[in-house]
Amino acid sequence: MTSPDSDALLAEQLLRLTRRVHRIQKRHLEQRDLGITPAQSRLLRTLAHYGSPPRMADLAERLEVVPRAVTTLVDGLEANGKVRRAPDPTNRRVIRIELTEDGRRALRELRGARRSAAEEILAPLTDEQRAVFGGLLDTLMDGDAARLC
């Protein structure tokens, strides 16, 4: 059984690890000189998962942010040529967001930066420790789903 103090310590360690992951990923992004912020990177990754160009509202929902935040991210990415706004073919009031070829190239670079960051973060762990850690992360991430069943 865990005590409230040990749970608080684990929560603090998890928060510190999360901040470290973000810091290292940001550094790897900056080293690749893509001119993309971590938030823009997340939007590009999310955009790549759609089969067809989504609406801004779809992106806001998927990213769990307010629509205004998506507008700001898209504005920056559009100015850098990574995405473009395109009219919906069936509803002229709807604007869809498309990845450009430059955006696809940036996405490949982003994946490389994330991979490098993960390698740096996980370097101290043995293969066995990585497997255990991965299993623990899966359990924590699936925790809400397990409780709903």
Secondary structure, 3 states (H helix, E strand, C coil): CCCHHHHHHHHHHHHHHHHHHHHHHHHHHHHCCCCCCHHHHHHHHHHHCCCCCCEHHHHHHHHCCCHHHHHHHHHHHHHCCCEEEEECCCCCCCEEEEECHHHHHHHHHHHHHHHHHHHHHHCCCCHHHHHHHHHHHHHHHCHHHHHHC
